[in-house]
Amino acid sequence: MVVHPPADSVDATGYLIPPYDTDPGWTVRIWDRGARIDYPLYIPGGAHAAYYATAADAMDAAVNALRIVLS
């Protein structure tokens, strides 16, 4: 997978967090240092964290979220 960042400087990171205890799957957190904001990805229509069945699914979600942050 290749991600092409914009020409401007961007400082954002996506973290994949494996399931633990009673979590039903992987979660993703985005840290945008430029805006000084750290947030989890949520499911559409509510303030509930999104869970992903596999690390690959979580990675796809993180890359898509970072593309939004970078654009």
N, C-alpha and C positions, 0 to 999 in steps of 0.2 A: 504494500500500500504506500502510495506517495501522496503527501500533503504539501501543497504549494502555498506557503504563507504570503501575505501581502508584502509589498515593498517597505511599508512603514514598520516600525518596531512594535511588536506585540508581545505581551508577557502573560500568557494564559496557559494553564495546565489542566489536563483531565486526569483524575485519579480513579482507577478501578478498585473497588472494595469487594473482596470475596464475601460470600455468605457466612454468617456466624450465628450461633444460638438458634433463634427461631426465624431468622430472615429467610424468605422464600427464594432468594437469588442474589445475584450480583447487583451492586449499586454503583453509580457514577457521581463524583463530585467535580465541579469545575471551579478552579481558582483563577480569577482574573485579577492579577496584581495591579494592572493599570487602573482599574476601577475600584480596587481594594474590596472585591466581593467574592465570597465563597458560598456556593450553593449546590444542593443536590439536584439531579434531574428529577422532574416530577411526571406523573402520568397526566395525560390531557384531562381537563375538566375538574381538577381537584388538587388540593394541597397534600397529596400522598406521594411518597417517594416511588420512583419507578424501579422495578426489579427486573433483572434480565436473567434468563435461564442459563446462559453460558457466558464465559469470558469474551468470546467472539462477538456476541450480541451486545455486551456492555461496551466493547471497543468501538463497534459501529456507532452506537449512540454517542459516545464521547467524541468521536471524530466529527460527527454531524453537529454536535453542540459547539465544538470549537470552531467549526466553519462559520457558524452564526456569530460567535464572539469576534472572529477575525474579520468579518465583512462589515 
